[in-house]
C-alpha cells in the first residue's frame, strides 16, 4: 500500500490534488493506494511517527501559513523516515526551488501550481510509484545463501524472521515462519550480507524489522515481540536502533 500524504493549508488545493491523485491511479489501474490530507505540520508529523514504515509519497506546500514552513516540515519528515519516502513539492513559489537542494531533502520534483501542475504531478506520481515497485521487486528477489552440513539453502530476505547465536557454539540459527536452519557463521558476517531491513538488537540476535509486532521499553528488561510471538531481548543500543524505526 502506498500512502499519498498531502499537506497544504488550503482546502480547495487539497481537494484538487486529491482528485488528480485519484485520476492518476485509476488511469493506470493501481488500487493499492491511500490518500491522507493535512492542513498543518503538527498533524502530519504525528501521523508519520505512527506510520513511517509505510511507502509514503509526500505532496507538500512550502507556505503553510504557520511558523513552520514546508521546508522545515520536510526536514523533520526526513529525520523520521530516513529518506525512505518520495517527496514532491507543489507550490506557488517556484523561485524557492533552490532551497530544496540547500536543505538536502532528496525531493523528486518541485511543481509550480500555476503551470500545468496536473500533468507534472501525474508524471511525478508515476516515477515515485515505479521507484517503490522496483524496490519491492528487488526485495522479493534478495536471498541469503547458507550451508547446513552439505546442503546449500537460498533463503529469501523477506522470509527471515530473526537469527540468533547458539550459546557456547560457533553456530547460529536462522528462523523463518516454517523452518529452522542451524549453521556455522557469525552475526557480524551476516549483518554485512543482509540489507537495512535487518537490525542487530543484541550481541546474540538479528531481527527483520518488518516482523516486529510490539516493543517493550522496560528500562531494565527491554525486548521486542515478533509477529510469531517470539520475544527477543534488546540491548540498550538495540533499543535505540529499534525505536528509530518503531516510533
C-alpha positions, 0 to 999 in steps of 0.5 A, spaced: 500 500 500 502 506 498 500 512 502 499 519 498 500 524 504 498 531 502 499 537 506 497 544 504 493 549 508 488 550 503 482 546 502 480 547 495 488 545 493 487 539 497 481 537 494 484 538 487 490 534 488 486 529 491 482 528 485 488 528 480 491 523 485 485 519 484 485 520 476 492 518 476 491 511 479 485 509 476 488 511 469 493 506 470 489 501 474 493 501 481 488 500 487 493 499 492 493 506 494 491 511 500 490 518 500 491 522 507 490 530 507 493 535 512 492 542 513 498 543 518 505 540 520 503 538 527 498 533 524 502 530 519 508 529 523 504 525 528 501 521 523 508 519 520 511 517 527 505 512 527 506 510 520 513 511 517 514 504 515 509 505 510 511 507 502 509 514 503 509 519 497 509 526 500 505 532 496 507 538 500 506 546 500 512 550 502 507 556 505 503 553 510 501 559 513 504 557 520 511 558 523 513 552 520 514 552 513 514 546 508 521 546 508 522 545 515 516 540 515 520 536 510 526 536 514 523 533 520 519 528 515 526 526 513 529 525 520 523 520 521 523 516 515 530 516 513 529 518 506 525 512 505 519 516 502 518 520 495 517 527 496 514 532 491 513 539 492 507 543 489 507 550 490 506 557 488 513 559 489 517 556 484 523 561 485 524 557 492 526 551 488 533 552 490 532 551 497 530 544 496 537 542 494 540 547 500 536 543 505 538 536 502 531 533 502 532 528 496 525 531 493 523 528 486 520 534 483 518 541 485 511 543 481 509 550 480 501 550 481 500 555 476 503 551 470 500 545 468 501 542 475 496 536 473 500 533 468 507 534 472 504 531 478 501 525 474 508 524 471 511 525 478 506 520 481 508 515 476 516 515 477 515 515 485 510 509 484 515 505 479 521 507 484 517 503 490 515 497 485 522 496 483 524 496 490 519 491 492 521 487 486 528 487 488 526 485 495 522 479 493 528 477 489 534 478 495 536 471 498 541 469 503 545 463 501 547 458 507 550 451 508 547 446 513 552 440 513 552 439 505 546 442 503 546 449 500 539 453 502 537 460 498 533 463 503 529 469 501 530 476 505 523 477 506 522 470 509 527 471 515 524 472 521 530 473 526 537 469 527 540 468 533 547 465 536 547 458 539 550 459 546 557 456 547 557 454 539 560 457 533 553 456 530 547 460 529 540 459 527 536 462 522 528 462 523 523 463 518 515 462 519 516 454 517 523 452 518 529 452 522 536 452 519 542 451 524 549 453 521 556 455 522 557 463 521 557 469 525 552 475 526 557 480 524 558 476 517 551 476 516 549 483 518 554 485 512 550 480 507 543 482 509 540 489 507 537 495 512 531 491 513 535 487 518 537 490 525 542 487 530 538 488 537 543 484 541 550 481 541 546 474 540 540 476 535 538 479 528 531 481 527 527 483 520 524 489 522 518 488 518 516 482 523 516 486 529 509 486 532 510 490 539 516 493 543 517 493 550 521 499 553 522 496 560 528 500 562 531 494 565 528 488 561 527 491 554 525 486 548 521 486 542 515 481 540 515 478 533 509 477 529 510 469 531 510 471 538 517 470 539 520 475 544 527 477 543 531 481 548 534 488 546 540 491 548 540 498 550 543 500 543 538 495 540 533 499 543 535 505 540 536 502 533 529 499 534 525 505 536 528 509 530 524 505 526 518 503 531 516 510 533 
